Amino acid sequence: MMWAGTTPDAATILACFAPEAVQSEIRTEAQQKKCVEVVSRSNSRWSGYRVLDRQNFGDDRMVTTVSYQTADGGSVLDRLKLRRIGSEWKFDGQLGEDTELKPGRIRWGDGLVK
């Protein structure tokens, strides 16, 4: 997704999302355009990133903690849900800092709680 955000290609960016997000949250052309703008704008703010941690929830789900470096030397932490669809990992949403990373606490885009 980080690389895809550097391209102006909506199809490339949208391919990074879990299918439920595309079907429910970003299904219209206007929603897709807004999504591409948000991803591209976010990527332009970062000078780099590093994955600090990951926790697996089975073979097809993980939560990663990412530190984004800003152009002014600061950093921003984010926790991302990723889900394997076929052979690729797709973005499946963000988690708040207070969400416990324990089995049975995380709701995924496909409706499962793991």
C-alpha positions as CSV (number, residue, x, y, z in Angstrom):
1,M,0.0,0.0,0.0
2,M,2.9,2.4,0.7
3,W,4.2,2.0,-2.8
4,A,0.8,2.0,-4.4
5,G,0.1,5.4,-2.7
6,T,3.0,6.9,-4.7
7,T,1.2,6.1,-8.0
8,P,-1.8,8.0,-9.3
9,D,-3.4,4.7,-10.3
10,A,-6.7,4.1,-8.5
11,A,-6.9,0.4,-9.4
12,T,-3.4,-0.2,-7.9
13,I,-4.4,1.6,-4.7
14,L,-7.8,0.0,-4.3
15,A,-6.2,-3.5,-4.9
16,C,-4.5,-3.0,-1.5
17,F,-7.8,-3.2,0.4
18,A,-9.7,-6.2,1.6
19,P,-12.6,-6.9,-0.7
20,E,-15.3,-6.1,1.9
21,A,-13.9,-2.5,2.2
22,V,-14.2,-2.0,-1.6
23,Q,-17.7,-3.6,-1.6
24,S,-19.1,-1.6,1.3
25,E,-17.1,1.5,2.1
26,I,-15.5,2.5,-1.1
27,R,-17.9,1.2,-3.8
28,T,-18.9,4.4,-5.6
29,E,-16.6,6.3,-8.0
30,A,-16.7,9.3,-5.7
31,Q,-15.7,7.2,-2.6
32,Q,-12.9,5.5,-4.6
33,K,-11.6,8.9,-5.7
34,K,-11.6,10.2,-2.1
35,C,-9.8,7.0,-0.9
36,V,-7.1,7.4,-3.5
37,E,-6.7,11.1,-2.5
38,V,-6.4,10.2,1.2
39,V,-3.9,7.4,0.6
40,S,-1.8,9.6,-1.7
41,R,-1.9,12.6,0.6
42,S,-0.9,10.4,3.6
43,N,2.0,8.9,1.8
44,S,3.3,12.4,0.8
45,R,3.6,13.3,4.5
46,W,5.9,10.4,5.3
47,S,9.6,10.3,4.6
48,G,9.8,6.6,5.6
49,Y,8.3,3.9,7.7
50,R,9.3,1.0,9.8
51,V,7.3,-2.0,11.0
52,L,8.0,-2.2,14.7
53,D,5.9,-5.2,15.6
54,R,3.5,-7.8,14.3
55,Q,1.2,-10.2,15.9
56,N,-0.4,-13.1,14.0
57,F,-4.0,-14.2,14.5
58,G,-3.8,-17.4,12.5
59,D,-2.2,-17.9,9.2
60,D,-4.2,-15.3,7.4
61,R,-4.4,-12.3,9.8
62,M,-2.0,-10.0,11.5
63,V,-1.8,-6.7,13.3
64,T,1.3,-4.6,12.6
65,T,2.6,-1.6,14.5
66,V,4.1,0.9,12.0
67,S,6.2,4.0,12.8
68,Y,6.0,6.6,10.0
69,Q,8.8,9.1,9.9
70,T,7.6,12.6,9.0
71,A,9.6,15.1,6.9
72,D,10.3,17.2,10.0
73,G,12.0,14.3,11.8
74,G,9.0,13.3,14.0
75,S,7.2,10.1,13.9
76,V,3.6,8.7,14.0
77,L,2.6,5.3,15.2
78,D,-0.3,3.3,13.7
79,R,-1.7,-0.2,14.1
80,L,-2.9,-1.8,11.0
81,K,-5.0,-4.9,10.5
82,L,-3.8,-7.0,7.5
83,R,-5.5,-10.1,6.1
84,R,-4.2,-12.6,3.6
85,I,-6.4,-12.9,0.6
86,G,-5.0,-15.6,-1.7
87,S,-1.3,-15.0,-1.7
88,E,-1.4,-11.3,-0.9
89,W,-1.8,-9.3,2.3
90,K,-4.5,-6.6,2.2
91,F,-5.3,-3.7,4.4
92,D,-8.3,-4.5,6.6
93,G,-8.5,-1.4,8.8
94,Q,-6.8,0.4,11.6
95,L,-6.9,-0.3,15.4
96,G,-7.0,2.2,18.1
97,E,-4.1,2.3,20.6
98,D,-6.4,1.0,23.4
99,T,-7.5,-2.1,21.5
100,E,-6.3,-5.2,23.2
101,L,-4.3,-7.5,21.0
102,K,-5.8,-10.7,22.3
103,P,-7.7,-13.4,20.5
104,G,-11.4,-12.8,20.4
105,R,-11.0,-9.0,20.6
106,I,-10.4,-7.9,17.0
107,R,-13.2,-7.6,14.5
108,W,-12.1,-8.1,10.9
109,G,-13.6,-6.8,7.7
110,D,-15.1,-10.2,6.9
111,G,-17.1,-10.0,10.1
112,L,-15.0,-12.6,12.0
113,V,-13.7,-11.8,15.5
114,K,-10.4,-13.4,16.2
